[in-house]
């Protein structure tokens, strides 16, 4: 059982590292923080000579692109949390089996 537990831990660790690398890869360096995004959008809207309808369309389009980037990161974090929950459940299973075999 110790061997199976060790194998599980190695696989779990590798999957967690892969998910973290994937989350890091999915983050868009150009997007910056939310505050930077808001500041850039306000400056762009203030300096453009577009009418109100075009400014609103531009704002919606840029915000949608920003939110799409955030959605990919959120999914990666959800997968990582699910992996952590699965790891805890399997460790509890190993603990129960160990107590049952010893007792």
C-alpha positions in Angstrom: 0.0 0.0 0.0 2.9 2.3 0.7 4.1 1.9 -2.9 0.6 2.7 -4.3 0.4 5.8 -2.1 3.9 7.0 -3.2 2.9 6.5 -6.9 -0.3 8.4 -6.3 1.6 11.3 -4.7 4.0 11.6 -7.5 1.3 11.5 -10.2 -0.7 14.0 -8.1 2.3 16.4 -7.8 3.0 16.2 -11.5 -0.6 16.9 -12.5 -0.7 19.9 -10.1 2.5 21.3 -11.6 1.2 20.8 -15.1 -2.1 22.6 -14.2 -0.1 25.5 -12.6 2.0 25.8 -15.7 -1.1 25.8 -17.9 -2.7 28.5 -15.7 0.4 30.5 -16.0 0.5 30.1 -19.8 -3.1 31.1 -20.2 -2.7 34.3 -18.4 -2.4 37.1 -20.8 0.6 39.3 -20.0 -0.8 42.1 -22.2 -4.0 42.3 -20.2 -2.4 43.5 -17.0 -4.4 44.1 -13.9 -8.0 45.2 -13.8 -7.0 48.7 -12.7 -4.7 49.1 -15.7 -7.4 47.8 -18.0 -9.9 50.3 -16.7 -7.4 53.2 -16.9 -6.5 52.3 -20.6 -10.2 52.0 -21.5 -11.1 55.4 -19.9 -8.2 57.1 -21.7 -9.1 55.5 -25.0 -12.7 56.5 -24.7 -11.8 60.0 -23.6 -9.4 60.7 -26.5 -11.3 59.0 -29.3 -13.5 61.1 -31.6 -16.2 58.4 -31.8 -19.8 59.1 -31.0 -21.4 57.5 -27.9 -22.8 54.5 -29.7 -19.4 53.6 -31.2 -17.7 54.2 -27.8 -20.1 51.8 -26.1 -19.5 49.2 -28.8 -15.8 49.6 -28.5 -16.0 49.3 -24.7 -18.1 46.1 -24.9 -15.8 44.5 -27.4 -12.6 45.2 -25.4 -14.3 44.1 -22.1 -15.4 40.9 -23.7 -11.8 40.1 -24.8 -10.6 40.9 -21.3 -13.2 38.6 -19.7 -12.5 35.7 -22.1 -8.9 35.7 -20.9 -10.1 35.6 -17.3 -12.5 32.7 -18.0 -9.6 30.5 -19.1 -7.7 31.2 -16.0 -10.8 30.6 -13.8 -11.3 27.2 -15.5 -7.7 26.2 -14.8 -8.1 27.2 -11.1 -11.3 25.1 -10.9 -9.5 22.1 -12.3 -6.7 22.6 -9.8 -9.2 22.8 -6.9 -10.9 19.6 -8.1 -7.5 17.9 -8.3 -6.7 19.0 -4.7 -10.1 17.8 -3.5 -9.5 14.4 -5.2 -6.1 14.2 -3.6 -7.6 14.8 -0.2 -10.2 12.1 -0.7 -7.7 9.6 -1.9 -5.4 10.3 1.1 -8.4 9.8 3.4 -9.1 6.5 1.6 -5.5 5.4 2.2 -5.7 6.4 5.9 -9.0 4.5 6.4 -7.5 1.4 4.7 -4.4 1.7 6.9 -6.4 1.9 10.1 -8.6 -1.0 9.0 -5.6 -3.2 8.2 -3.9 -2.4 11.5 -7.0 -2.6 13.6 
